[in-house]
Amino acid sequence: MALTNRLRFQDNFQCKLVDVLDTGSADTEFIVTHNLGAVPTHYLANASAGYVYDSDRANWTDEEMKLKCSAPNASLKLVIF
């Protein structure tokens, strides 16, 4: 049945889909609340501009992570796992 209806990321493995509406200033840290229940090891980012990269990774938690974006005021779609 699942294959007939197409598998989603969250059906296949533990992950969260998160939208970030505005990353703020370029190369400035912003907090992403994900509530994954575990500290993320990876993420996929689809950004409207620039590229997304880790910030303060040692202090990521099972609820929040910190990222930066090279472009100002970008919107993101994240898959966090």
C-alpha positions in Angstrom: 0.0 0.0 0.0 2.8 2.5 0.9 4.5 2.0 -2.5 1.2 2.7 -4.3 0.8 6.0 -2.4 4.5 6.9 -2.7 6.8 6.9 0.3 7.6 10.1 2.0 11.0 10.9 3.8 9.3 10.6 7.2 7.8 7.2 6.3 11.2 5.8 5.4 13.4 7.1 8.2 13.4 9.4 11.2 13.5 12.9 10.0 11.7 16.3 10.2 10.7 18.6 7.4 11.2 22.2 8.4 10.5 25.5 6.6 12.6 28.6 7.4 10.9 31.7 6.1 13.8 34.1 6.5 17.4 33.4 7.5 18.2 37.0 8.3 21.5 38.7 7.4 24.0 36.8 5.3 26.5 34.6 7.2 24.7 35.2 10.5 23.7 32.3 12.8 20.0 31.5 13.1 18.3 28.8 15.1 16.2 26.0 13.6 13.7 24.3 15.9 13.3 20.7 14.6 12.1 18.6 17.6 13.7 15.5 16.0 14.1 13.8 19.4 17.8 13.1 18.6 20.8 15.3 17.7 20.8 15.6 13.9 23.7 14.1 12.0 22.8 15.4 8.6 20.4 17.7 6.8 19.4 18.5 3.2 18.8 22.2 2.4 16.9 23.7 -0.5 17.6 27.5 -0.3 16.0 30.3 -2.4 19.5 31.8 -2.5 23.0 31.2 -1.3 24.2 28.0 0.4 23.5 26.8 3.9 26.2 25.6 6.3 26.6 24.5 9.9 27.1 26.8 12.9 28.1 25.8 16.4 27.5 22.1 15.6 28.9 20.9 18.9 25.9 22.5 20.7 23.1 21.1 18.5 20.4 19.5 20.6 17.6 17.0 20.1 15.3 20.1 19.6 17.4 22.8 17.9 20.3 23.3 15.6 22.2 26.4 14.4 22.9 27.2 10.7 24.1 30.0 8.6 23.3 31.0 5.0 25.6 32.9 2.6 22.7 35.0 1.2 20.6 37.4 3.2 16.9 36.8 3.8 16.7 33.4 2.1 13.9 30.9 2.6 14.8 27.3 3.2 13.2 23.9 3.0 15.1 21.5 5.3 15.1 17.7 5.7 16.8 17.1 9.1 17.9 13.6 10.1 
